[in-house]
């Protein structure tokens, strides 16, 4: 456990030996899993897994107390990564980030470019306003039944995609209500999994635990209601600060949660970046096809 101040203590662990790598999980609020080690050859990498503020095995947990949302912003997470790097005595490292983790990896890299060896990003998201509007608004045109249920939890907000930010904020408020928080979390997570054809009650689903649903939904809405505390399209505009840093981006063409547009636009202005497009709907870095492609990318960095 690493005490980062503000009442937060972050869980981390390491495995392997060799070049240093850090895994930044998605969500925000998902936490790391043992399967993240499969993305690296542990005979050539020393891999660090880190649970971000409020989730996983870090404390306090957003599922247990709203105090977990205090001092919990993108800037705090960037500072946490730097504190962990110094604590471990790492000079520079390879960052892997999936989904929200790709946003955080890009934000950290742009803040500390001299600490970067390379980036590998999967299911790339920049958390720009248009990305949020897609995931919690526009994509509802493809999943009208699920979208109707998602919007029904906050009936005071228009179902129009233009009301996406208002909808996220309404959910964030509900999730702080001790009486209505769990039902709001259930509705939020059903939407998150429903666009992939799943159900939160399916055995084995990462959303099957009500406590996970509550903590996850609280952190996600906390971040997205504030635009992740970044200027819109900030990561794209500032990519010049890491133009020299090698990056492999891996993205499925038909990923319903994150349009290909974001990594494609990054690739157009990032000389050291390579974009690999998969034909499918895969989003999770731990899906079988994605694991194989990510592993080939991390292997290539230490040959």
C-alpha positions in Angstrom: 0.0 0.0 0.0 1.3 3.4 -1.0 0.1 6.4 1.1 -0.5 9.2 -1.4 -2.1 11.6 1.1 -5.6 13.0 1.2 -6.7 9.9 3.1 -5.9 7.7 0.1 -3.8 4.5 0.2 -3.2 2.8 -3.1 -2.6 -0.9 -3.6 0.1 -2.0 -6.0 2.0 -5.2 -6.8 4.7 -6.4 -9.1 5.8 -9.5 -11.0 8.6 -10.3 -13.4 12.0 -8.9 -14.0 13.4 -6.6 -16.7 12.1 -3.4 -18.3 9.7 -1.5 -16.1 6.0 -1.4 -17.1 3.0 0.0 -15.5 -0.6 -1.1 -16.1 -3.3 1.6 -16.0 -6.7 0.0 -15.7 -9.9 1.2 -17.3 -13.2 2.5 -15.9 -12.3 4.7 -14.2 -12.9 2.5 -11.2 -12.4 -1.0 -12.6 -9.3 -2.0 -10.7 -6.5 -4.3 -12.0 -6.8 -8.0 -12.5 -4.2 -10.8 -12.6 -4.9 -11.2 -16.3 -3.1 -7.9 -16.9 0.1 -9.8 -16.4 -0.7 -11.8 -19.5 0.0 -8.7 -21.6 3.7 -8.9 -20.9 6.6 -11.5 -21.0 7.5 -11.5 -17.3 10.9 -12.8 -18.1 11.6 -9.5 -19.8 9.4 -7.1 -17.9 8.9 -6.0 -14.3 5.2 -5.2 -14.4 3.5 -3.1 -11.8 -0.3 -3.2 -11.3 -1.9 -0.2 -9.6 -5.5 0.2 -8.4 -6.4 3.9 -8.8 -8.1 6.0 -6.1 -11.3 4.6 -4.7 -11.4 1.2 -6.4 -9.9 -2.3 -6.4 -7.9 -2.9 -3.2 -7.1 0.7 -2.6 -8.7 2.6 0.3 -11.1 4.2 0.9 -13.5 2.5 -1.6 -16.2 4.4 -3.4 -18.6 1.5 -2.9 -18.3 2.1 0.9 -18.0 5.9 1.3 -18.3 9.1 -0.7 -15.1 10.2 0.9 -13.3 8.1 -1.8 -14.4 10.8 -4.3 -12.6 13.5 -2.4 -9.2 14.5 -3.9 -9.9 12.1 -6.7 -9.2 13.7 -10.1 -7.1 13.1 -13.1 -4.5 15.4 -11.8 -4.4 13.4 -8.5 -3.9 10.2 -10.4 -1.1 11.6 -12.5 0.6 12.7 -9.2 0.0 9.2 -7.8 1.8 7.6 -10.8 4.8 9.9 -10.3 4.9 9.1 -6.6 4.8 5.4 -7.3 7.6 5.8 -9.9 9.8 7.5 -7.4 8.9 5.0 -4.7 10.0 2.1 -6.9 13.1 3.8 -8.2 12.0 3.7 -11.8 13.7 6.1 -14.2 11.4 5.5 -17.2 8.8 2.9 -18.1 6.4 1.5 -20.6 2.8 2.4 -19.9 -0.1 0.2 -20.9 -3.5 1.7 -20.7 -6.9 0.3 -21.8 -10.0 2.4 -22.3 -10.0 5.0 -19.6 -6.5 3.8 -18.8 -5.4 5.0 -22.3 -6.7 8.5 -21.4 -4.8 8.4 -18.1 -1.6 7.1 -19.8 -1.7 9.9 -22.4 -2.3 12.5 -19.7 0.6 11.2 -17.6 2.9 10.9 -20.6 2.1 14.5 -21.6 2.8 15.7 -18.1 6.0 13.7 -17.7 7.4 12.9 -21.2 11.0 12.3 -19.9 9.7 9.4 -17.8 8.3 7.6 -20.8 9.9 4.7 -22.7 6.9 3.8 -24.7 3.1 3.5 -24.7 0.8 0.6 -25.6 -2.9 1.6 -25.7 -5.9 -0.5 -26.3 -9.6 0.5 -26.8 -8.3 4.0 -27.1 -10.3 6.8 -25.5 -9.5 10.4 -25.0 -12.5 11.3 -22.8 -13.3 14.2 -25.1 -16.9 15.6 -24.8 -17.8 13.9 -28.2 -16.5 10.6 -26.9 -18.8 10.9 -23.8 -21.7 11.9 -26.0 -21.2 8.9 -28.2 -21.0 6.4 -25.3 -23.9 7.7 -23.3 -25.9 9.2 -26.1 -25.4 8.7 -29.8 -24.7 5.0 -29.6 -28.2 4.6 -28.2 -29.4 4.7 -31.8 -27.8 1.2 -32.2 -29.3 -0.1 -28.9 -32.7 1.7 -28.5 -34.1 -0.8 -26.0 -31.1 -0.6 -23.7 -30.9 3.2 -24.1 -34.5 3.7 -23.1 -33.9 1.8 -19.9 -30.7 3.8 -19.3 -32.5 7.1 -19.6 -35.5 6.0 -17.6 -33.4 6.2 -14.4 -33.2 9.9 -14.8 -36.6 10.8 -16.4 -36.1 14.5 -15.8 -33.3 14.6 -18.4 -34.1 14.5 -22.1 -33.3 11.4 -24.0 -31.6 13.5 -26.7 -27.9 12.8 -27.2 -27.4 16.6 -26.7 -28.3 16.1 -23.0 -25.6 13.5 -22.4 -23.5 15.6 -19.9 -26.7 16.6 -18.0 -27.6 12.9 -17.9 -24.2 11.9 -16.5 -24.5 14.6 -13.8 -28.0 13.5 -12.9 -26.7 9.9 -12.4 -23.8 11.2 -10.4 -26.2 13.0 -8.0 -28.4 9.9 -7.7 -25.4 7.8 -6.9 -24.8 9.9 -3.8 -28.3 9.3 -2.5 -28.1 6.5 0.0 -31.7 5.3 -0.9 -31.4 5.4 -4.7 -27.7 4.8 -5.2 -27.8 1.1 -5.8 -30.6 1.1 -8.3 -28.9 4.0 -10.2 -25.6 2.0 -10.2 -27.5 -1.1 -11.5 -29.0 0.9 -14.3 -25.7 2.6 -15.2 -23.8 -0.7 -15.3 -26.6 -2.5 -17.3 -26.0 0.1 -20.0 -22.2 -0.3 -19.8 -22.5 -4.0 -20.4 -25.7 -4.0 -22.4 -24.1 -2.4 -25.5 -22.0 -5.5 -25.7 -25.0 -7.8 -25.5 -24.5 -8.7 -21.9 -26.3 -8.5 -18.6 -25.0 -7.5 -15.1 -26.6 -10.6 -13.6 -24.7 -13.1 -15.8 -22.4 -15.3 -13.7 -18.8 -14.3 -14.4 -19.7 -10.8 -15.4 -17.4 -8.2 -13.8 -20.7 -6.3 -13.0 -22.3 -9.3 -11.1 -21.2 -7.9 -7.7 -23.6 -5.1 -6.5 -20.8 -3.5 -4.5 -18.6 -3.3 -7.6 -21.4 -1.8 -9.5 -21.9 0.9 -6.9 -18.2 1.9 -6.6 -17.6 1.7 -10.4 -20.7 3.9 -11.3 -19.8 6.4 -8.6 -16.3 6.9 -9.9 -17.2 6.9 -13.6 -19.9 9.5 -13.2 -17.7 11.5 -10.8 -15.0 11.7 -13.5 -17.2 12.1 -16.6 -19.5 14.7 -15.0 -16.4 16.9 -14.8 -15.0 16.1 -18.2 -12.1 14.3 -16.4 -10.9 17.7 -15.3 -9.3 18.3 -18.7 -10.0 20.8 -21.5 -11.9 19.3 -24.4 -9.7 17.5 -26.9 -6.7 18.4 -24.7 -4.9 15.1 -25.3 -5.1 15.5 -29.1 -4.0 19.1 -29.1 -1.0 18.4 -26.8 0.3 15.2 -28.5 3.3 17.2 -29.7 4.8 16.9 -26.2 5.2 13.2 -26.7 5.7 13.1 -30.5 9.0 11.3 -30.0 7.6 8.6 -27.7 6.9 5.3 -29.4 3.2 4.2 -29.1 1.2 1.3 -30.4 -2.5 1.8 -30.4 -4.8 -1.2 -30.8 -8.5 -0.6 -31.6 -11.4 -2.6 -32.9 -13.1 -1.1 -35.9 -16.6 -1.8 -34.6 -16.0 -1.2 -30.8 -19.4 0.1 -29.8 -18.1 2.1 -26.8 -15.2 3.9 -28.4 -15.3 5.0 -32.1 -12.1 4.4 -34.1 -12.0 8.2 -34.7 -10.0 9.0 -31.6 -7.0 6.7 -32.2 -7.1 7.5 -35.9 -6.8 11.3 -35.2 -4.0 10.7 -32.8 -2.2 8.6 -35.4 -2.4 11.4 -37.9 -0.4 13.8 -35.8 1.9 11.5 -33.8 5.0 10.6 -35.8 6.1 7.8 -33.4 2.7 6.2 -33.2 1.4 3.1 -35.0 -2.3 2.2 -35.2 -3.4 -1.4 -35.5 -7.1 -1.9 -36.4 -8.8 -5.1 -35.5 -11.9 -6.3 -37.4 -14.4 -6.9 -34.6 -16.2 -5.4 -31.6 -13.6 -6.2 -28.9 -13.0 -3.5 -26.3 -11.6 -5.1 -23.2 -7.8 -5.5 -23.2 -8.4 -8.9 -21.6 -10.4 -10.3 -24.4 -8.5 -13.2 -26.1 -7.8 -11.5 -29.4 -6.8 -8.2 -27.8 -4.4 -10.0 -25.4 -2.6 -11.6 -28.2 -2.1 -8.4 -30.1 -1.1 -6.4 -27.0 1.4 -9.1 -26.1 3.0 -8.9 -29.5 3.3 -5.1 -29.2 4.9 -5.3 -25.7 7.2 -8.1 -26.9 8.4 -5.9 -29.8 9.6 -3.2 -27.4 12.2 -5.4 -25.7 13.5 -7.6 -28.5 
